[in-house]
Amino acid sequence: MAVSGEVTLHHDRVYIQIGQFGLSSGHGIMIRTCKSREDYTGGPNHFVALAMLDDIPALAATVHAITGVGPENSSASRFRAA
């Protein structure tokens, strides 16, 4: 049985993990708040589609909506995926 692996961004106020959490769900990005880099349980989990990696400005806006991290009108459009 294959294992996909995960990628985690653990910031002081946000915890984002990308992986294959439910193969049939289509969700591959988990976003939650945290209180520090030592906080591994944080706030409630929010799952979004892995396809959001194709639209970085939309993903940045979603992270902001869930966590409050980052500017509301983010200039993330300059970081478009190649």
Jmol script that loads the backbone (N, CA, C; Angstrom):
load data "model"
ATOM      1  N   MET A   1       0.843  -1.173   0.000  1.00  0.00           N
ATOM      2  CA  MET A   1       0.000   0.000   0.000  1.00  0.00           C
ATOM      3  C   MET A   1       0.894   1.245   0.000  1.00  0.00           C
ATOM      4  N   ALA A   2       0.605   2.168  -0.856  1.00  0.00           N
ATOM      5  CA  ALA A   2       1.412   3.382  -1.001  1.00  0.00           C
ATOM      6  C   ALA A   2       1.025   4.423   0.042  1.00  0.00           C
ATOM      7  N   VAL A   3       1.978   5.253   0.418  1.00  0.00           N
ATOM      8  CA  VAL A   3       1.759   6.351   1.342  1.00  0.00           C
ATOM      9  C   VAL A   3       2.111   7.633   0.601  1.00  0.00           C
ATOM     10  N   SER A   4       1.215   8.623   0.672  1.00  0.00           N
ATOM     11  CA  SER A   4       1.395   9.837  -0.120  1.00  0.00           C
ATOM     12  C   SER A   4       2.352  10.831   0.501  1.00  0.00           C
ATOM     13  N   GLY A   5       2.410  10.917   1.809  1.00  0.00           N
ATOM     14  CA  GLY A   5       3.217  11.932   2.469  1.00  0.00           C
ATOM     15  C   GLY A   5       2.421  13.203   2.684  1.00  0.00           C
ATOM     16  N   GLU A   6       3.008  14.139   3.387  1.00  0.00           N
ATOM     17  CA  GLU A   6       2.341  15.396   3.727  1.00  0.00           C
ATOM     18  C   GLU A   6       3.349  16.537   3.672  1.00  0.00           C
ATOM     19  N   VAL A   7       2.822  17.737   3.477  1.00  0.00           N
ATOM     20  CA  VAL A   7       3.613  18.960   3.554  1.00  0.00           C
ATOM     21  C   VAL A   7       2.921  19.836   4.583  1.00  0.00           C
ATOM     22  N   THR A   8       3.691  20.353   5.552  1.00  0.00           N
ATOM     23  CA  THR A   8       3.103  21.152   6.628  1.00  0.00           C
ATOM     24  C   THR A   8       3.778  22.508   6.717  1.00  0.00           C
ATOM     25  N   LEU A   9       2.953  23.557   6.847  1.00  0.00           N
ATOM     26  CA  LEU A   9       3.421  24.904   7.159  1.00  0.00           C
ATOM     27  C   LEU A   9       2.886  25.221   8.545  1.00  0.00           C
ATOM     28  N   HIS A  10       3.793  25.357   9.518  1.00  0.00           N
ATOM     29  CA  HIS A  10       3.389  25.640  10.892  1.00  0.00           C
ATOM     30  C   HIS A  10       3.940  27.006  11.275  1.00  0.00           C
ATOM     31  N   HIS A  11       3.085  27.990  11.239  1.00  0.00           N
ATOM     32  CA  HIS A  11       3.405  29.378  11.544  1.00  0.00           C
ATOM     33  C   HIS A  11       3.017  29.645  12.996  1.00  0.00           C
ATOM     34  N   ASP A  12       3.289  30.832  13.500  1.00  0.00           N
ATOM     35  CA  ASP A  12       2.910  31.173  14.871  1.00  0.00           C
ATOM     36  C   ASP A  12       1.400  31.187  15.075  1.00  0.00           C
ATOM     37  N   ARG A  13       0.623  31.486  14.007  1.00  0.00           N
ATOM     38  CA  ARG A  13      -0.831  31.613  14.155  1.00  0.00           C
ATOM     39  C   ARG A  13      -1.640  30.726  13.222  1.00  0.00           C
ATOM     40  N   VAL A  14      -0.996  30.018  12.316  1.00  0.00           N
ATOM     41  CA  VAL A  14      -1.726  29.170  11.368  1.00  0.00           C
ATOM     42  C   VAL A  14      -0.966  27.868  11.133  1.00  0.00           C
ATOM     43  N   TYR A  15      -1.732  26.800  10.925  1.00  0.00           N
ATOM     44  CA  TYR A  15      -1.180  25.471  10.669  1.00  0.00           C
ATOM     45  C   TYR A  15      -1.861  24.969   9.401  1.00  0.00           C
ATOM     46  N   ILE A  16      -1.094  24.744   8.341  1.00  0.00           N
ATOM     47  CA  ILE A  16      -1.638  24.278   7.066  1.00  0.00           C
ATOM     48  C   ILE A  16      -0.933  22.987   6.703  1.00  0.00           C
ATOM     49  N   GLN A  17      -1.728  21.982   6.342  1.00  0.00           N
ATOM     50  CA  GLN A  17      -1.154  20.698   5.963  1.00  0.00           C
ATOM     51  C   GLN A  17      -1.765  20.251   4.649  1.00  0.00           C
ATOM     52  N   ILE A  18      -0.912  19.814   3.735  1.00  0.00           N
ATOM     53  CA  ILE A  18      -1.351  19.336   2.426  1.00  0.00           C
ATOM     54  C   ILE A  18      -1.034  17.853   2.333  1.00  0.00           C
ATOM     55  N   GLY A  19      -2.020  17.073   1.961  1.00  0.00           N
ATOM     56  CA  GLY A  19      -1.837  15.632   1.845  1.00  0.00           C
ATOM     57  C   GLY A  19      -3.086  14.990   1.281  1.00  0.00           C
ATOM     58  N   GLN A  20      -3.199  13.689   1.419  1.00  0.00           N
ATOM     59  CA  GLN A  20      -4.385  12.964   0.972  1.00  0.00           C
ATOM     60  C   GLN A  20      -5.099  12.444   2.218  1.00  0.00           C
ATOM     61  N   PHE A  21      -6.056  13.235   2.713  1.00  0.00           N
ATOM     62  CA  PHE A  21      -6.720  12.914   3.969  1.00  0.00           C
ATOM     63  C   PHE A  21      -7.872  11.949   3.783  1.00  0.00           C
ATOM     64  N   GLY A  22      -8.623  12.115   2.741  1.00  0.00           N
ATOM     65  CA  GLY A  22      -9.721  11.216   2.415  1.00  0.00           C
ATOM     66  C   GLY A  22      -9.738  11.062   0.916  1.00  0.00           C
ATOM     67  N   LEU A  23      -9.287   9.953   0.423  1.00  0.00           N
ATOM     68  CA  LEU A  23      -9.115   9.793  -1.015  1.00  0.00           C
ATOM     69  C   LEU A  23     -10.383  10.107  -1.790  1.00  0.00           C
ATOM     70  N   SER A  24     -11.532   9.784  -1.259  1.00  0.00           N
ATOM     71  CA  SER A  24     -12.772  10.024  -1.991  1.00  0.00           C
ATOM     72  C   SER A  24     -13.336  11.418  -1.748  1.00  0.00           C
ATOM     73  N   SER A  25     -12.836  12.140  -0.745  1.00  0.00           N
ATOM     74  CA  SER A  25     -13.416  13.435  -0.400  1.00  0.00           C
ATOM     75  C   SER A  25     -12.979  14.551  -1.345  1.00  0.00           C
ATOM     76  N   GLY A  26     -11.830  14.406  -1.974  1.00  0.00           N
ATOM     77  CA  GLY A  26     -11.320  15.481  -2.813  1.00  0.00           C
ATOM     78  C   GLY A  26     -10.638  16.576  -2.021  1.00  0.00           C
ATOM     79  N   HIS A  27     -10.676  16.464  -0.694  1.00  0.00           N
ATOM     80  CA  HIS A  27     -10.039  17.468   0.153  1.00  0.00           C
ATOM     81  C   HIS A  27      -8.603  17.066   0.416  1.00  0.00           C
ATOM     82  N   GLY A  28      -7.701  18.015   0.246  1.00  0.00           N
ATOM     83  CA  GLY A  28      -6.304  17.709   0.456  1.00  0.00           C
ATOM     84  C   GLY A  28      -5.557  18.781   1.208  1.00  0.00           C
ATOM     85  N   ILE A  29      -6.263  19.857   1.609  1.00  0.00           N
ATOM     86  CA  ILE A  29      -5.624  20.936   2.350  1.00  0.00           C
ATOM     87  C   ILE A  29      -6.394  21.139   3.647  1.00  0.00           C
ATOM     88  N   MET A  30      -5.685  21.048   4.763  1.00  0.00           N
ATOM     89  CA  MET A  30      -6.280  21.271   6.068  1.00  0.00           C
ATOM     90  C   MET A  30      -5.702  22.570   6.617  1.00  0.00           C
ATOM     91  N   ILE A  31      -6.594  23.448   7.088  1.00  0.00           N
ATOM     92  CA  ILE A  31      -6.198  24.761   7.601  1.00  0.00           C
ATOM     93  C   ILE A  31      -6.791  24.915   8.992  1.00  0.00           C
ATOM     94  N   ARG A  32      -5.971  25.382   9.951  1.00  0.00           N
ATOM     95  CA  ARG A  32      -6.493  25.680  11.278  1.00  0.00           C
ATOM     96  C   ARG A  32      -5.617  26.736  11.947  1.00  0.00           C
ATOM     97  N   THR A  33      -6.170  27.356  12.951  1.00  0.00           N
ATOM     98  CA  THR A  33      -5.417  28.326  13.735  1.00  0.00           C
ATOM     99  C   THR A  33      -4.568  27.593  14.767  1.00  0.00           C
ATOM    100  N   CYS A  34      -3.569  28.292  15.276  1.00  0.00           N
ATOM    101  CA  CYS A  34      -2.772  27.779  16.388  1.00  0.00           C
ATOM    102  C   CYS A  34      -2.286  28.985  17.188  1.00  0.00           C
ATOM    103  N   LYS A  35      -1.779  28.715  18.385  1.00  0.00           N
ATOM    104  CA  LYS A  35      -1.339  29.798  19.267  1.00  0.00           C
ATOM    105  C   LYS A  35       0.166  29.981  19.290  1.00  0.00           C
ATOM    106  N   SER A  36       0.902  29.007  18.752  1.00  0.00           N
ATOM    107  CA  SER A  36       2.358  29.099  18.682  1.00  0.00           C
ATOM    108  C   SER A  36       2.863  27.940  17.823  1.00  0.00           C
ATOM    109  N   ARG A  37       4.152  27.924  17.596  1.00  0.00           N
ATOM    110  CA  ARG A  37       4.730  26.814  16.831  1.00  0.00           C
ATOM    111  C   ARG A  37       4.808  25.535  17.649  1.00  0.00           C
ATOM    112  N   GLU A  38       4.537  25.640  18.946  1.00  0.00           N
ATOM    113  CA  GLU A  38       4.488  24.454  19.798  1.00  0.00           C
ATOM    114  C   GLU A  38       3.061  23.924  19.946  1.00  0.00           C
ATOM    115  N   ASP A  39       2.083  24.619  19.360  1.00  0.00           N
ATOM    116  CA  ASP A  39       0.672  24.223  19.433  1.00  0.00           C
ATOM    117  C   ASP A  39       0.359  23.325  18.241  1.00  0.00           C
ATOM    118  N   TYR A  40       0.222  22.031  18.485  1.00  0.00           N
ATOM    119  CA  TYR A  40      -0.022  21.067  17.411  1.00  0.00           C
ATOM    120  C   TYR A  40      -1.484  20.651  17.327  1.00  0.00           C
ATOM    121  N   THR A  41      -2.335  21.147  18.222  1.00  0.00           N
ATOM    122  CA  THR A  41      -3.752  20.805  18.154  1.00  0.00           C
ATOM    123  C   THR A  41      -4.589  21.971  17.657  1.00  0.00           C
ATOM    124  N   GLY A  42      -4.294  23.175  18.073  1.00  0.00           N
ATOM    125  CA  GLY A  42      -4.906  24.384  17.548  1.00  0.00           C
ATOM    126  C   GLY A  42      -6.415  24.397  17.525  1.00  0.00           C
ATOM    127  N   GLY A  43      -6.943  25.230  16.626  1.00  0.00           N
ATOM    128  CA  GLY A  43      -8.382  25.377  16.469  1.00  0.00           C
ATOM    129  C   GLY A  43      -8.967  24.252  15.637  1.00  0.00           C
ATOM    130  N   PRO A  44     -10.249  24.395  15.265  1.00  0.00           N
ATOM    131  CA  PRO A  44     -10.898  23.345  14.480  1.00  0.00           C
ATOM    132  C   PRO A  44     -10.284  23.203  13.089  1.00  0.00           C
ATOM    133  N   ASN A  45     -10.307  21.991  12.579  1.00  0.00           N
ATOM    134  CA  ASN A  45      -9.794  21.716  11.229  1.00  0.00           C
ATOM    135  C   ASN A  45     -10.804  22.167  10.185  1.00  0.00           C
ATOM    136  N   HIS A  46     -10.294  22.799   9.133  1.00  0.00           N
ATOM    137  CA  HIS A  46     -11.097  23.193   7.972  1.00  0.00           C
ATOM    138  C   HIS A  46     -10.431  22.562   6.757  1.00  0.00           C
ATOM    139  N   PHE A  47     -11.203  21.829   5.956  1.00  0.00           N
ATOM    140  CA  PHE A  47     -10.650  21.156   4.795  1.00  0.00           C
ATOM    141  C   PHE A  47     -11.124  21.819   3.519  1.00  0.00           C
ATOM    142  N   VAL A  48     -10.204  22.015   2.579  1.00  0.00           N
ATOM    143  CA  VAL A  48     -10.531  22.565   1.265  1.00  0.00           C
ATOM    144  C   VAL A  48      -9.921  21.670   0.192  1.00  0.00           C
ATOM    145  N   ALA A  49     -10.388  21.847  -1.010  1.00  0.00           N
ATOM    146  CA  ALA A  49      -9.963  21.006  -2.127  1.00  0.00           C
ATOM    147  C   ALA A  49      -8.490  21.211  -2.465  1.00  0.00           C
ATOM    148  N   LEU A  50      -7.842  20.134  -2.787  1.00  0.00           N
ATOM    149  CA  LEU A  50      -6.443  20.179  -3.220  1.00  0.00           C
ATOM    150  C   LEU A  50      -6.287  21.043  -4.464  1.00  0.00           C
ATOM    151  N   ALA A  51      -7.324  21.125  -5.274  1.00  0.00           N
ATOM    152  CA  ALA A  51      -7.298  21.936  -6.497  1.00  0.00           C
ATOM    153  C   ALA A  51      -7.097  23.423  -6.209  1.00  0.00           C
ATOM    154  N   MET A  52      -7.292  23.859  -4.955  1.00  0.00           N
ATOM    155  CA  MET A  52      -7.063  25.274  -4.629  1.00  0.00           C
ATOM    156  C   MET A  52      -5.601  25.673  -4.819  1.00  0.00           C
ATOM    157  N   LEU A  53      -4.705  24.687  -4.883  1.00  0.00           N
ATOM    158  CA  LEU A  53      -3.297  24.996  -5.160  1.00  0.00           C
ATOM    159  C   LEU A  53      -3.123  25.588  -6.552  1.00  0.00           C
ATOM    160  N   ASP A  54      -4.123  25.414  -7.421  1.00  0.00           N
ATOM    161  CA  ASP A  54      -4.079  25.983  -8.766  1.00  0.00           C
ATOM    162  C   ASP A  54      -4.456  27.457  -8.773  1.00  0.00           C
ATOM    163  N   ASP A  55      -4.988  27.968  -7.674  1.00  0.00           N
ATOM    164  CA  ASP A  55      -5.400  29.368  -7.572  1.00  0.00           C
ATOM    165  C   ASP A  55      -4.908  29.927  -6.235  1.00  0.00           C
ATOM    166  N   ILE A  56      -3.647  30.312  -6.200  1.00  0.00           N
ATOM    167  CA  ILE A  56      -3.011  30.770  -4.966  1.00  0.00           C
ATOM    168  C   ILE A  56      -3.717  31.977  -4.347  1.00  0.00           C
ATOM    169  N   PRO A  57      -4.170  32.978  -5.131  1.00  0.00           N
ATOM    170  CA  PRO A  57      -4.900  34.087  -4.500  1.00  0.00           C
ATOM    171  C   PRO A  57      -6.177  33.620  -3.789  1.00  0.00           C
ATOM    172  N   ALA A  58      -6.892  32.671  -4.371  1.00  0.00           N
ATOM    173  CA  ALA A  58      -8.100  32.147  -3.724  1.00  0.00           C
ATOM    174  C   ALA A  58      -7.737  31.365  -2.471  1.00  0.00           C
ATOM    175  N   LEU A  59      -6.662  30.600  -2.518  1.00  0.00           N
ATOM    176  CA  LEU A  59      -6.211  29.859  -1.340  1.00  0.00           C
ATOM    177  C   LEU A  59      -5.790  30.828  -0.238  1.00  0.00           C
ATOM    178  N   ALA A  60      -5.067  31.891  -0.597  1.00  0.00           N
ATOM    179  CA  ALA A  60      -4.652  32.896   0.389  1.00  0.00           C
ATOM    180  C   ALA A  60      -5.872  33.563   1.022  1.00  0.00           C
ATOM    181  N   ALA A  61      -6.885  33.862   0.220  1.00  0.00           N
ATOM    182  CA  ALA A  61      -8.113  34.471   0.746  1.00  0.00           C
ATOM    183  C   ALA A  61      -8.841  33.503   1.682  1.00  0.00           C
ATOM    184  N   THR A  62      -8.822  32.216   1.362  1.00  0.00           N
ATOM    185  CA  THR A  62      -9.453  31.211   2.210  1.00  0.00           C
ATOM    186  C   THR A  62      -8.717  31.085   3.537  1.00  0.00           C
ATOM    187  N   VAL A  63      -7.379  31.058   3.477  1.00  0.00           N
ATOM    188  CA  VAL A  63      -6.580  30.996   4.707  1.00  0.00           C
ATOM    189  C   VAL A  63      -6.882  32.219   5.571  1.00  0.00           C
ATOM    190  N   HIS A  64      -6.966  33.388   4.953  1.00  0.00           N
ATOM    191  CA  HIS A  64      -7.274  34.607   5.711  1.00  0.00           C
ATOM    192  C   HIS A  64      -8.665  34.537   6.333  1.00  0.00           C
ATOM    193  N   ALA A  65      -9.648  34.046   5.572  1.00  0.00           N
ATOM    194  CA  ALA A  65     -11.015  33.953   6.078  1.00  0.00           C
ATOM    195  C   ALA A  65     -11.101  33.007   7.275  1.00  0.00           C
ATOM    196  N   ILE A  66     -10.332  31.939   7.246  1.00  0.00           N
ATOM    197  CA  ILE A  66     -10.370  30.952   8.327  1.00  0.00           C
ATOM    198  C   ILE A  66      -9.558  31.393   9.533  1.00  0.00           C
ATOM    199  N   THR A  67      -8.394  31.989   9.294  1.00  0.00           N
ATOM    200  CA  THR A  67      -7.443  32.254  10.377  1.00  0.00           C
ATOM    201  C   THR A  67      -7.267  33.724  10.733  1.00  0.00           C
ATOM    202  N   GLY A  68      -7.582  34.613   9.805  1.00  0.00           N
ATOM    203  CA  GLY A  68      -7.324  36.035  10.031  1.00  0.00           C
ATOM    204  C   GLY A  68      -5.882  36.418   9.754  1.00  0.00           C
ATOM    205  N   VAL A  69      -5.063  35.470   9.317  1.00  0.00           N
ATOM    206  CA  VAL A  69      -3.652  35.731   9.031  1.00  0.00           C
ATOM    207  C   VAL A  69      -3.514  36.279   7.621  1.00  0.00           C
ATOM    208  N   GLY A  70      -2.717  37.333   7.488  1.00  0.00           N
ATOM    209  CA  GLY A  70      -2.474  37.929   6.176  1.00  0.00           C
ATOM    210  C   GLY A  70      -3.420  39.092   5.922  1.00  0.00           C
ATOM    211  N   PRO A  71      -3.061  39.946   4.980  1.00  0.00           N
ATOM    212  CA  PRO A  71      -3.908  41.096   4.665  1.00  0.00           C
ATOM    213  C   PRO A  71      -5.211  40.656   4.007  1.00  0.00           C
ATOM    214  N   GLU A  72      -6.277  41.411   4.281  1.00  0.00           N
ATOM    215  CA  GLU A  72      -7.587  41.057   3.736  1.00  0.00           C
ATOM    216  C   GLU A  72      -7.584  41.076   2.215  1.00  0.00           C
ATOM    217  N   ASN A  73      -7.036  42.118   1.628  1.00  0.00           N
ATOM    218  CA  ASN A  73      -6.921  42.205   0.170  1.00  0.00           C
ATOM    219  C   ASN A  73      -5.494  41.862  -0.197  1.00  0.00           C
ATOM    220  N   SER A  74      -5.183  40.596  -0.081  1.00  0.00           N
ATOM    221  CA  SER A  74      -3.819  40.117  -0.263  1.00  0.00           C
ATOM    222  C   SER A  74      -3.305  40.390  -1.663  1.00  0.00           C
ATOM    223  N   SER A  75      -2.022  40.687  -1.753  1.00  0.00           N
ATOM    224  CA  SER A  75      -1.378  40.846  -3.057  1.00  0.00           C
ATOM    225  C   SER A  75      -0.854  39.495  -3.524  1.00  0.00           C
ATOM    226  N   ALA A  76      -1.488  38.409  -3.097  1.00  0.00           N
ATOM    227  CA  ALA A  76      -1.036  37.056  -3.425  1.00  0.00           C
ATOM    228  C   ALA A  76      -1.108  36.781  -4.921  1.00  0.00           C
ATOM    229  N   SER A  77      -1.805  37.631  -5.695  1.00  0.00           N
ATOM    230  CA  SER A  77      -1.909  37.352  -7.126  1.00  0.00           C
ATOM    231  C   SER A  77      -0.553  37.358  -7.805  1.00  0.00           C
ATOM    232  N   ARG A  78       0.434  37.986  -7.209  1.00  0.00           N
ATOM    233  CA  ARG A  78       1.777  37.979  -7.803  1.00  0.00           C
ATOM    234  C   ARG A  78       2.480  36.637  -7.600  1.00  0.00           C
ATOM    235  N   PHE A  79       1.867  35.734  -6.810  1.00  0.00           N
ATOM    236  CA  PHE A  79       2.454  34.431  -6.541  1.00  0.00           C
ATOM    237  C   PHE A  79       1.702  33.323  -7.255  1.00  0.00           C
ATOM    238  N   ARG A  80       1.254  33.546  -8.452  1.00  0.00           N
ATOM    239  CA  ARG A  80       0.483  32.541  -9.184  1.00  0.00           C
ATOM    240  C   ARG A  80       1.328  31.294  -9.448  1.00  0.00           C
ATOM    241  N   ALA A  81       0.653  30.154  -9.364  1.00  0.00           N
ATOM    242  CA  ALA A  81       1.334  28.881  -9.635  1.00  0.00           C
ATOM    243  C   ALA A  81       1.728  28.810 -11.101  1.00  0.00           C
ATOM    244  N   ALA A  82       2.875  28.206 -11.336  1.00  0.00           N
ATOM    245  CA  ALA A  82       3.339  28.068 -12.716  1.00  0.00           C
ATOM    246  C   ALA A  82       2.702  26.877 -13.380  1.00  0.00           C
TER     247      ALA A  82
END
end "model"
wireframe off; spacefill off
backbone 0.3
color backbone group
